[in-house]
Amino acid sequence: MFAGHTSEGLPIWPLRLMLLGLVGVVAGYVGLWFAGRAEIRPQGLTTVLMLLPAIVVLPGLWRGHYKTMIWAALVALFYLLISATDAGAVATDRGWHLWVAVASTLAFLAAWWHSIKRRQHLKARGTTASSRRSPEQSRNNPED
């Protein structure tokens, strides 16, 4: 599951770790839906609408798409904000909310690591490509 590389040659495991983190978010909210003890908890349509962003990005993460990884990182921050707020507000379901907070933090940190490695990879690739060009090619041509 964690073997392989993206189309750019980077390891795919951070994207799969993000996928695992967002599946953990979905599992946390489904667990909260069924096992939550608080009077105020997400139910029915509220849960479906709240989990829709996480579910939408899962196929793109599995395929290793970089743009999906960016959106998934933003979605993970969204869930971290919600779960951290609810963990402080609802003491009876604090465990479920902390589960979601840990899973979303894991997903975001995997995205952060992958984006750092991608930037280093692109910088190294750009440096080698610019060193192969001749001085005539690197100059700006005003006629173009």
C-alpha positions in Angstrom: 0.0 0.0 0.0 2.8 2.4 0.8 5.2 1.4 -2.0 5.5 3.4 -5.2 6.2 6.9 -6.4 4.2 9.7 -7.8 4.5 10.8 -11.4 7.2 13.2 -10.3 9.3 10.5 -8.7 8.5 11.4 -5.1 7.4 8.7 -2.6 3.7 8.1 -2.4 3.6 7.1 1.2 2.8 10.7 2.5 -0.2 10.8 0.3 -1.3 7.4 1.5 -0.7 8.6 5.1 -3.0 11.6 4.4 -5.6 9.2 3.0 -5.3 7.1 6.2 -5.7 10.3 8.3 -8.8 11.4 6.5 -10.3 7.9 6.8 -9.6 8.2 10.5 -11.5 11.5 10.5 -14.4 9.9 8.8 -14.3 7.0 11.3 -14.1 9.4 14.2 -17.2 11.2 13.1 -19.1 8.0 12.3 -18.1 6.7 15.8 -19.3 10.0 17.3 -22.6 9.7 15.4 -23.3 6.2 16.7 -21.6 6.2 20.1 -21.7 9.9 21.1 -23.2 10.6 24.5 -23.6 14.4 24.3 -27.0 16.0 23.6 -25.4 18.1 20.9 -23.7 15.8 18.3 -23.7 15.6 14.5 -26.4 13.4 13.2 -27.8 12.6 9.8 -27.5 15.2 7.1 -25.1 17.3 9.3 -22.6 14.5 9.5 -22.9 13.7 5.8 -22.3 17.4 4.8 -19.5 17.7 7.3 -17.7 14.6 6.0 -18.3 15.3 2.3 -15.0 17.3 1.8 -13.0 14.4 3.3 -14.7 11.8 1.2 -14.3 13.8 -2.0 -10.5 14.0 -1.8 -9.9 10.4 -1.0 -9.7 9.1 -4.6 -7.3 11.8 -5.7 -5.0 11.0 -2.8 -5.0 7.4 -3.6 -4.0 8.2 -7.2 -1.2 10.5 -5.9 -2.4 13.8 -7.4 -0.6 16.8 -6.0 -3.4 19.3 -6.3 -5.7 17.0 -4.4 -3.1 16.8 -1.7 -3.2 20.6 -1.3 -7.0 20.6 -1.0 -6.8 17.6 1.4 -4.3 19.6 3.6 -6.8 22.4 3.8 -9.6 20.0 4.6 -7.5 18.4 7.4 -7.0 21.9 8.9 -10.7 22.4 8.8 -11.3 19.2 10.7 -8.6 20.0 13.2 -10.3 23.4 13.9 -13.7 21.8 14.4 -12.5 18.9 16.5 -10.3 21.0 18.8 -13.2 23.4 19.4 -15.7 20.6 20.1 -13.2 18.7 22.3 -13.1 21.7 24.6 -16.8 22.4 24.4 -18.3 18.9 24.8 -16.6 17.0 27.7 -18.6 13.8 27.2 -17.4 13.1 23.7 -13.9 14.5 24.1 -12.2 11.2 23.2 -13.9 11.1 19.8 -13.0 14.7 19.1 -9.4 14.1 20.1 -9.3 11.1 17.8 -10.4 13.3 14.9 -7.9 16.0 15.9 -5.0 13.5 15.9 -6.1 12.0 12.6 -6.4 15.4 10.9 -3.0 16.5 12.4 -1.4 13.4 11.0 -2.9 14.1 7.6 -1.7 17.7 7.6 1.8 16.9 8.7 2.1 14.3 5.9 1.0 16.9 3.4 3.5 19.4 4.8 6.4 16.9 4.6 5.4 15.9 1.0 5.2 19.6 -0.1 8.7 20.3 1.3 10.2 17.3 -0.5 8.4 18.2 -3.7 9.8 21.8 -3.5 13.3 20.4 -2.9 12.8 18.0 -5.8 11.7 20.7 -8.2 14.5 23.0 -7.1 17.1 20.3 -7.8 15.5 19.5 -11.1 15.4 23.2 -12.1 19.1 23.6 -11.1 20.2 20.7 -13.2 18.1 21.8 -16.1 19.4 25.4 -16.0 23.0 24.1 -15.8 22.6 22.1 -19.0 21.5 25.1 -21.1 24.1 27.0 -23.0 24.6 30.8 -22.3 22.9 31.7 -25.6 19.7 29.8 -24.5 19.6 31.3 -21.1 19.7 34.9 -22.3 16.4 36.6 -22.9 15.9 37.2 -26.6 14.1 40.5 -27.2 12.8 39.4 -30.5 10.6 36.7 -29.0 
